[in-house]
């Protein structure tokens, strides 16, 4: 792993520190994030809900909100179709719960992965229409490229609204109303450019309330949009969109609302997932606890179950459903573990030198391969597409690494794909199995063209060279202002020079190890290294450590913990 650290001008660091009244470390971290002045620093460190822009300025939100207001006034029949991942589930729950507050009884459908495929498919639409033809059909987290399907609905006299954040290289929808800032955007880069679908639904709901409040609608006047930010935080963090701009504001406040959520379903899910609500919730609670359980229903069963859980006020139903999702998740983990082992063996034996990896096996479950793609791409530092068997198709997901936009890559090698779409870090893909070899070669070439020759060597960007003596509780309090960490706002990686271990690292669970050392002032620091037991650092010699800093809560104790990312012998 190649360590990269680019020093910043000391004068710039000092100037921002003085202006914003923050430490040099915090000033340097903000400068690395592109924040160069006092106003931007204050907005980033204290993201206020007042920083959310007028939702009616987002293209087509005013028209969609006006159409919803008409549906509310006439108590119209509405059908909602949402995707089966966390963003789609959160979007569906947010929109359906909002419409219910206005007295509507919207029906909702979530595509069944194995029956309906991905997105706004005809089979999913037909299921949504089984109970009759609605006046309004709303597609969430899908539909940007669904020209034929939207035309099919419009031909029946149904109005269509599509709310989606997936990128497209096709012409915009000729019919229906599309809210997608990647398709209908304004000049520049407004802070809503990178909203995921649940963020866009939140903007629509906020716009609807603004219109109805202007008419003194009693329900709209009583509603508080901020109360729904728990759902926005879940979809935003789980969907790996950048936690900057409005995403940062909504995620930060949404995590706090989620911690004391009034939704019985989310409380039940947090309980079975081991989320400790007495502690401050972090993005990892969504990424590794809540999100996988919500996703598991869509991967192995029916994601509508997760929507029902979020919407339900029945404590017994919520408790039973949360346990069922937990069971699905354990089953998903077993399947994923076996596929990951097979996939890594395949990479080592067949594709060790390929800059872009495409893996397929007849026995792999298409609903789990996205997780495997993420693991493989991180381990080998290369974009990876993992496909399973579905009828005559190879179908699955791709995951990327920093600096490689999968949408752009696939746009140059999509001639054999029957369907594909997504965003820069994650895509869905399907193709006929006889074209696998050609697609594999074209994908590798496309990645090579984008990435150049040094892709396979992993790079580690150091945020700051930190004297170990500065690692104290007060310093951790400073870092708290940078939360929430995630895509676009990664946890800082600190370099520590001249670390000497006096005791051999302690291996646990075969793959990990614990370590400790003293700094120059005699304070002892404790740390853990995940999946690095194959590379134990030596004792008694000076080492450089690259670490992230976190609090570890164990047995009702709060411990400062170093998480080792990499180590190397100290120079000189």
C-alpha positions, 0 to 999 in steps of 0.5 A: 500500500502506497502512503500519500500525504500532500503537505498544505501551506502552513499559512493557509492552515494558520489563517483558517484556524484563526478565522474559524477559531479552531485547532491547526489539526481541524483547520488542516482537515477542513482545508483537505475537504475543500473548506477554505473560509470561515463561513464554510467552516462554520456551516460544515461544523454546525450544519443547521436545518436552516441551511436546507434550500427551498425545495420548490427550486429543485426542477419539477418539484413544484409541479409534482407537489401541485399534482399531489396537492390535487390528489389530496384535495380529491382523495385520489387513488395513488399507487407507489412503486419503490425499489428494494434497497434501503433508499427505496424502502425509506423513500416508499415509507416516507411518501406513503406515511405522508400521504396517509396523514392527509387521509389518502390510502395509497397502495404500494408495491416493491419489486420482487427481485426474482420475479420482477427484476429491477426497477419499474418493470412491467410485472411489478407495474401489473402487480401494482395495478391489480387492485384497480387503475389509480389516478396517479402512479409514483415510481421511487428510486427507479424509472429514469430510463423506463420510457416504455413502462411510463408510456404504458401507464400514461396510455391508460390515462394514469399520471406518472411521477418518477423520483430517482437519482440514478444517472442516465445517458439516454434522453429524458422521459418523454412522458410523465414528470421526472424529478432527477437532479442528474437529468434535470439539473441547473447550472453549477453544483447546488447542494442537492445535486447528490441527494439520493431518492429519499432525500428527493422525496423529502424535498417533495414532501417539504415542497408539498407542505409549503404549498398547502401551508400557504392555503392554511391546510390544517394537516400541513400546518401541524406536520414537522418535516424534520421528524422524517429525517430518520428515514432520510438519514437511513437511505442517504447513508446506506446508499453511499451518496456523498455526505456533503451539502444537504446530505450532511445536514439531513444525515446529521440531524436524522441520526439524532432523530433516529436515536429517539425514533417514534416509529415502533418498527425502527425501535424493534429493528434497532433492538434486534440489531444491537443498536444501543440507543443510549449512545450517539448513533453513527453511520456504521449503525445504519451501514452494518446493523440496520441497513443489512437487515432491511436489505436482507428482506429484498435479497431473499424474500419481499422488501415490502416487509421492511416497508410494512415494518417502518409504517406499522404501529403494532408493537407485536407485529414490529417485534415479530417482523424485526426478528424475521428480518434478523433471521433473513440477515443471518441467512444472507450472511451465510450465503454471502460468506460462501460466495465471497470465498469462491469469488476470492479464489476465482480472482486469485486463480484467474483474474489476478492481473485484470484491472476490472473484475467480472465474476460469475457462477451458476450457483450464486444468488443474484440477491447477495452478489452486490455485497460480495462485489463490495468486499472483492473491490475493497480487498483487491482495490479494483472495480468488480462486477459479481453476477449470479444465474437468473434464467438465461441471464447473468445478473448482479451488481458492481462496486467501485473504488475511489476515483473510478466512476462505474457509470462512465465505465459501463457507458463505454462497454454496455453493448452486450448488457440487457440492462444496467444503471446506478451511480458512480460507486454501485451499479446493477447489471444484467446480460445474457450468459453467452456474452460474459466473456466479451463483457469481461474483456471490454470491462477490463479495457474500460477500467484500464482506460480510466484508471491508468497503469497503477490501479492495482497498487492501493493508495492510502491518503494520510490526512495528518501526521499526528504526534501520539501525545495529542491523542486525548479525549479533548482531541476526540471531542474536536473530531466529533464536529466532523461527524457524520463520516461516510462517502465524501466525508471519510474518517481522517486517517492519521499517521503516527511516527516512531511507534514502538510496541513493547508487547507482541500483538494479541491475535483474536478470532484468527484474523484480527489483533490487538496492540498497545504502546506508550507515547513520549509522555508515558500515556498508553494507547490501545488499538485493534487491527481488523483482518491484519493478523497475517501481517503482525508488526514486530516488537521493539523497533520504530514503526509508522502507523496509519490509524483511524480514531474511534470510541469503543464502548465496552462493559459500560466503559468508553475507551479511546481506540486506535484502528490500525489501517496499515503499518510500515518500518519507520524511515531512518 
